[in-house]
Amino acid sequence: MVPTRYGSARTWSERFARPMFALAGPGARMRGEELDDLVSGLMRRDQLADDLVRAIRDDHAVTMPQVRAAMAGGVESVPDPHAALRAFFAEVERRPDWVDDDLLARGGAAARRIGKDGFDILAFGSLLGGYRSGGALQPLVRTGRFDDTLNRVGETGQWWLACTAPGGLDRDGDGWRLSVHVRVMHAFVNYQLERDPEWDWEFRGVPINAYDRAGTIGSFSTSYLLQARALGIRVPADDAAAIMHLWSYVGWLMGVEERWLPRTERTGRRVLANIIAGFSAPEDTSRQLGAGLIQMHDSAPGVGRLRRRYERERSLSMATFLNLGIGMRDVGQPVRPPWYPALRIPANVFWTQLVGRLPGGRAVLDRRAERALRRMERFQYAGRRPPIAPLSEDPGAAGRAAAPAAGAERTGRTALPGGSALRG
């Protein structure tokens, strides 16, 4: 069975995918068994995480304290661990042979070096671009946090910072822990939504599925690099390869099927182009989420009326540029002249194309990026990073009560951007 959302808006989705197909080069379009495998991912869940959640919810054979203990100290720290707990952690702790620590370190540093522009790309490129298709939004929509966009995006940012921090993807790093945390929370969301009699299987397929997870990781890697370059940011080939390597490992930790990992830029573009080509049309939720994202600074603490107006206009200008204008209609937002990118591009060319090539230039860029991050936090969060809650004491919180809807936000507030609940 192929959910009917796939290819349900072919003219629209092909127009959306056309630039990515062009960038992917000859032979980008999948056919035959390869395409069938990609599309069938709409009906595939993360079986290891699913087995773990069923052991928690149905069998009561695993407890959340045991999951947290295994997260912190490995499954051997749990006395007599259940088979589902052992299997899950044996897999996530089995670092693939292709993972290279030097590339992870270089990729994290290169991604962070992009600085505040990188967060604009994540918000107004990756997130807003993902909202254009409504097919994968329901797991996020059912969290019911339309009025808390600033903190949702902030939580996504904390996960991103943890993944890109030095040592963040070591076994005891925050990036490793949070990525595995999100994978477990996604399985809780699936457990609940799959048992909701109102879930539209025929149209949507598995709530958080293999197809959407692959698209999600593409938005953090492939799209991120393309949009950074569009803003005049120099990303050397070696740095770009390292960024793709880092997000491939993050994707692997989060359950993205290995066949669809963006191991190289061309692979990432090819996979993402074929995913976009099957997108379904925008829905009302696309417009709700789009409006929340553009207006998120309205809830920033201590921000006056004029600054809120400026931030909305700045956000619209950046979003128009990154979504090529035509995407703004999909999320119900007005088009604005790209005045803000016009200011950023010359500055980025100066700093990354000129200063960044000088001796010691990378260190200068790194310091600038960290200062920009601190300024952003002072403005948006009064200097306090939004916390990401620990794994819940009560796994039933992932979608109880009114909430087939509660989902990942109630169990740890780590629904992140993209086609799985990674949508910020």
N, C-alpha and C positions, 0 to 999 in steps of 0.2 A: 504494500500500500504506500503510495506517495501522497502526502498531505496536499490538499488542493491549493494551499497558499503558494506552492512552488509553481512558478510560471503563470500565476493568475493575473499578472499585469505586465505581459511580455513587452509591449511597446515601451512602457515607462521604464521597466527594469533594464532593457537593452540600452536605452539612452543613458541611464545611470552608469551602466557597466562599460560603455564604449571607451571612455578615456583610459580605464585600467587595462582593457584588452589591448589598446594601442601601445601602452607602455610595456606590457608583458611581451610583446613581440610575436613573431611567427609561431604558429602552433599553440597559441595560448588557449584556444577553445577546446574544452574537454569533450570527448565523444565516447560512445560505447561503454565498456565496463567501468572505465575510470569515472565517467560522469554518473553512471548508475550508482556507483559506490558513494560518491559525494552526496547525491540527492537522497539516497536511502538513509544517510545520517540523520535526516529529520525524524526518523523513527528509532534512532539508537540513543540509549541513555549511557551513563557512565556506570558500567556494571559493578565494578569494585566498590565504588562509593554507595551505589544502590544497595548492594548486599550488606554493607556496614550499617546503613540506616535502617534496613529491615531488621537487622539483629538488635538494634536499639529499640525500635518502635513496636515491632510485632513480637519478637521473641523475648525481649527484655533480658537478653543475654550479654549485652554490652551497655555500660553506663557512660554518661558524658564525662565524669571524672576520669574514667579509664582512657577515653579519647584524648583528653587534655594531657594526661600523664604520658601517653604514647607520643603526643605531639612534642612535649618538652624533652623527654628523656629516651625516646625509642620504645618500641613495643616490648622489649625485654624488661622494661621497668614495671610492666603490668603483670602481676601474678596470674599465672594460668590464663593467658589471653585467649579470647574466643577466636575461632578460625577466621571469621570475617575481619576482625580487627588486625589479626596477624597478616592476612593476605593484603589488606589495604596498605599497611605501613611497610610491608616488605617491598611493595611496588614503588611507593613514592620515595623510599630510601635507596632504591636501586638506581643510582645515578647512571644514565646511559653512557656507553663508551665514548660517544661523540662529544660529550660535554667537556669544555676546556676552561679551567679556572681563569687563565690569563684573558681569554676572550670575554668571559663574564665580567671581569673587572674593567676591561677596556670598554665594553658595551655600556655598562652602567655609567661610567664617567662621561662617555660621549653623549649619552642621552641627557644626563643632567646638565651638561655644558650648554645646552640650548636654552636653559634658563626659563624665564617667565614666558617667553614665546612658546615654549614646549607645553606649558599648561594651557595657554590659549588654543594650541593645536588640539590637545586632548579634549577640551571642552567644546570648542566651536567647530572643530573638524571631525574628530573621532566620535564624540557623543552625539552632537547634532546630526552628523551624517548618518549615524546608526538609527536615529529616531525617524529618518525619512521613510523607512519601511516599518509598517505596523505589525508584521507577522510575528516577530519575536519579542514584542514589548510586554506581553501580558504578565510574565513572571515578575517584572519590575512594577508594572502598573498596580498589581494587587498588593504591593507593599503599602499603598495609600499615602505616600509621602510627597505628593505634588507640591506642598507648601514648604518643603524643607530642602530645596534643591541645593542651596549653598553647602549644607553639611553633607549631603549625599556626594556632591562633587569633591568636597574636602576629604571624605573618607576614601574615595577613589584615589585622590592624590596621595594620601598617606600610604596606601598600598603600593602605588607607583614609586614613591620615594624609597620605600623599604626594599623593593625589588632592585632598584638601581644603586642603592647605597653600597659602599665597600663591604664585602663579605655578606651582603644581604641574602644571597642565595646559598650560603653555606648551610649545612644541616641545622645549625643553631641560630641562623640568621632570621631576622624579622620577615624578610621577603619570602623565604622558604615557608615559614610558619603561616603567614597570612595567605599565601597562595593555596596551601593545603587546606587551611581553614575554609576558604571560599569554596573549594571543591566539595567539602563535606556539607556546607550550607546549601549549595546548589542541589545536592542529593536530597536534603530535607525538603526543599521547595518542590522538587519533582515528586517526592513521596506524597506530599499533601495535594498538589494540583492534579496528579494522576488519579486521585481518589475523589475528586470533586465531580459530581454528576454533571455540572455545567461546563466542564472543560471540553472545548471543541476539538476532539481528536481528528476529525475528518479534515478540518482546515489547518490546524496548527501542528499536529503531530506531538511528539514528546515535548513537554514544556521547555526544558533546558537540554538541548540535544547536540549531537556531534557536529552537525552542519553549522549551527549558530555559534558553537564554541570555536570552531575554526575561523569563522568570520570575525569574532571578537578579537582573537589574538592578532589577526591581520590588521585591525584598526590601531593597535598599539605599536606595530612594527612597520608594516608596509606603508600604510597611509601616513603614519607619523613622519617617516623619512621624506616622502614625497612632498608633504605640506611644509615641512621645515625648509626644504630647498626652494619651494615656491616663495617663501618669505625671505629669500636671499641668504640663507644660512649655509655656509660651507660645511658639508659632512664628507670628509675624506673617505675613499672607498674602504679602507681598512676599518675605520670607525663604523661605517654603515654595516659591514659584514659582522662586526662584533655586536652591534645592536640587534641584528637579526638573530644571532646566536643566542643572546640573552633571552629574547622573547620566545624563541623556540623552546628553551629549557623551562621558562615560566609556563608556557602552554602545555608542555609535557606534564609538569607538576599538577596542572589544573585539569588534566584529563583530555586534552586535545589529542585526537588520534594521530599517531606518528606520521602517517601518510600525508597529512595536511599541515604539518608544521612548516612555518616559513623559513626554511633553513638558509635560503638565499633570497636576495631581493626579487630575482626573476620568478622563483618558485612562489614567493609570497604574492606577487602581483597576479600570477596566473590563477592561484587558488582563489584569491579575493575577487578577481574579475568574474569567475564562474559562479561564485556564491552570489554576488550582486545581481548577476543576470537572472537569477531565480527569485529575487526578492518579490514580495507582495507589496501592494500599493500602500500609501500612507493611510492611517486611520485617525479617528478623533484623538486617540492617545498620542499620536505623533505630534499633534498640535498642542496638546496639553503639556507634554514634556518639553517641547520646543519653547513654549512661552515661559515655563519655569526656568529653563536654562538661561535665556536671554535676560530675565528679570532677577536672577539669583542675587545680585548685589543689593537689591532692595532690602534684603534682610540682614545685610552686613551690619555689625554693631557700630553705632556712632557715625553712620554715613549720612551726610546731609542731602537735602533734596537736589541740589545742583550736581553733586557728585554721583548720585544715583542716576540722574539723567545722562550724565557723561558716560557712565559705565554701560548703560543700556545702548547708547549710540555707538560706543566703541565695540561692544559685543556684536551688534548688528553689522557693523562695517567689517569686522574680522570674519564673522560667519558668512557673509555674502561672498567675500573673497575666497574662502576655503571651500565653499560649496558651489562655486562657479555661478552664483546668482540663482540659477534655476532650482536649487535645492531649498531655497527659502520658502517657496510656495508650499512645498511638501510639509513643512513644519509650521505653517501658518504665520510666518513672520515676514515683515516688509524688507524689501531690498534697500540697501544703503550704498552710496558710493564708497569705494575702498580707500577712504582717506586715512584710516589708521594703518593698514598695511603699507600705504604709500610713505608713511613716516618710518615704519619699522624696517622696510627693505633696505634703504640706504644705510641705516645704522648697522644692520646685520652684515651688509656687505663690507662696511668699514672694519667692524670688529672681527668678523670671522674670516673674511677673505684677505685682509691686510694684517691686522694685529695678530691674528691667530697663526699666521705663517712665520712670524718673527721668533727669534730665540726667546724662550720663556713665554711665548704668546698663549699657549694652552693654559698655563697656570693663571694668567691674567683673566682669561675667559672663565675659568673655573671659579675664581674669586668673585667675578661679576655676577655669575649665575647664582651663587649662594647668597650674595647680598640682595639680589632681586627676589629670591625666594623669601627671605626674611621680611622684606618690604611688603610682599604680597600677603604674607600671614598677618602682619600687623594691620593691614588694611581690611582684609576679609574676615579675620577671626580674632581681632584685637590681640594678636600675638600668640594665640593659643591654637595649636593644631587640633582639628576635630579628632577625638579618640575613636579607635575602632574597638568595639566591645569584644570581650573574650567569648569563647564558645559558651553557649547558654547552659545554665544549670538544668534548664528544662527543655529538652529537645522538642517537646510538644508545642513549644512556642512558635515553631516554624510552620505557621499556618493553621492555628487553632481558632476557635470561636468564629467571629465574623469572617475570619480570614482563611478561607482557602487562600485568602489574601494576605496573610501576615508575612509569610515568606522569609527571605533572607534578612530583611531589615530587622525583624524582631528577634532573630536568633543571633545576631551579631552585627547587624547593620553593615554588611560587607557585600551587598549586591553592587557589582561594579559595572562599568560600561561595556557595551557590545551586545552581541546577539544572545548570549546566555544572560543570566541576570547580571552580567558584567556591564551594565549600562549606566551606571552613575546617577 
